[in-house]
């Protein structure tokens, strides 16, 4: 469990990125911070592994204040996946994945063997193990980034807009891969995005942020969609634009879901009978 208590972050130029932020992030669930640029979501994420330290307040992991831990040791115990993968260009794929375990004292041969297993875990062929990042597609690079984030077998995985730089088809594949990994690995995931659809797809708990990380609403996707807390939330998630108000339209080839402006939003399929 991660807990923020009255956390504020003010940068030297006077910008208050986070103002008196309080939340509990449950273990073994995916919590998504979602908001526009300037809402403080990335600052919140980076405070968890002390890439940024709070100006005031406390952040605890399983009841222990993170300021009591050395930053480097803390970062090596927490998985981190960023946009554009952040891979080391002069390292082969297998060595990129093995980086943190080697730094933590795992013998290189063992770390490389574990790295190959992680390529399997994230759906990559071991054939790419000896390639360099520049020889991979954007989607492959992001999967390697996820594998590297998992390499030290962390309880917590931080994901900072990890799919923002890939095309929509690859992004959808990576989103489904993230759902599968969470089902299989049962990590505490904190995910940052500006895309509300991505937030609703991936999040068990979704935190909608206004400027300076003021919480506009927190809850499950169903709770937020069915009962927006304010006009800001309703507009942010698309209720006010009719994006979430769906109806069924019959066509020659079957039934489809359309929004309030008649745009197709999905296909209606019959629910499978339960045994």
Buried (B, 14 or more C-beta within 10 A) or exposed (E): EBBBBEBBBBEEEEEBBBBBBEBBBEBEBBBBBBBEEEBBBBBBBBBBBBBBEBBEBEBBBEEEEBEEBEEEEBBBBBBBBBBBBBBEEEBBBBBBBBBBBBEEEBEEEEBBEBBBEBBEBBBBEEEBBEBBBEEBEBBBBBBBBBBBBBBBEBBBBBBBBBBBBBEEEBBBBBBEBBEEBBEEEEBBBBBBBBBBBBBBBBBBBBBBBBEBBBBBBBBEBEBBBEEBBEEBBBEBBBBBEBBBBBEEEEEEEEEBBBBBEEEEBEEEEEEEEEE
